[in-house]
Amino acid sequence: GSSKTVLTRDFPHHDFTHVESEEWWTEEESQEHLEQRVEEFKEFLNSRPETRIAVVSHGRFLTQLMEIDQFCSFANCDCKQVTLGGDGVVSDPGEIFIRVDKMWKPY
């Protein structure tokens, strides 16, 4: 990963104020911490006035967010549409509607 300083320099149009430390990737994230981050993210999404929000993330986070049992069911650049209810439950229609890498197979 890149430090907060490098990210801020390279992507000045993005807001990195939510990144709490300079080197935020220094140790492997525990499952408990991941689950906490996902719940906080769901609360953040539900607090937004928008009804359609694009979420770009990595497979482990998305797998936890969508409560998928099998890691990792996402290939690079996959697009999937889901609904997040006010209760924090993700409704998943079960299909990837854009798969860029047609040769990809799940782990």
Secondary structure in CASP SS format (residue, H / E / C, confidence):
PFRMAT SS
TARGET T0000
AUTHOR 0000-0000-0000
METHOD secondary structure of the structure
MODEL  1
G C 1.00
S C 1.00
S C 1.00
K H 1.00
T H 1.00
V H 1.00
L H 1.00
T H 1.00
R H 1.00
D H 1.00
F C 1.00
P C 1.00
H C 1.00
H C 1.00
D C 1.00
F C 1.00
T C 1.00
H C 1.00
V C 1.00
E C 1.00
S C 1.00
E C 1.00
E C 1.00
W C 1.00
W C 1.00
T C 1.00
E C 1.00
E C 1.00
E C 1.00
S C 1.00
Q H 1.00
E H 1.00
H H 1.00
L H 1.00
E H 1.00
Q H 1.00
R H 1.00
V H 1.00
E H 1.00
E H 1.00
F H 1.00
K H 1.00
E H 1.00
F H 1.00
L H 1.00
N H 1.00
S H 1.00
R C 1.00
P C 1.00
E C 1.00
T C 1.00
R C 1.00
I C 1.00
A C 1.00
V C 1.00
V C 1.00
S C 1.00
H C 1.00
G H 1.00
R H 1.00
F H 1.00
L H 1.00
T H 1.00
Q H 1.00
L H 1.00
M C 1.00
E C 1.00
I C 1.00
D C 1.00
Q C 1.00
F C 1.00
C C 1.00
S C 1.00
F C 1.00
A C 1.00
N C 1.00
C C 1.00
D C 1.00
C E 1.00
K C 1.00
Q C 1.00
V C 1.00
T E 1.00
L E 1.00
G C 1.00
G C 1.00
D C 1.00
G C 1.00
V C 1.00
V E 1.00
S E 1.00
D C 1.00
P C 1.00
G C 1.00
E C 1.00
I C 1.00
F C 1.00
I E 1.00
R C 1.00
V C 1.00
D C 1.00
K C 1.00
M C 1.00
W C 1.00
K C 1.00
P C 1.00
Y C 1.00
END
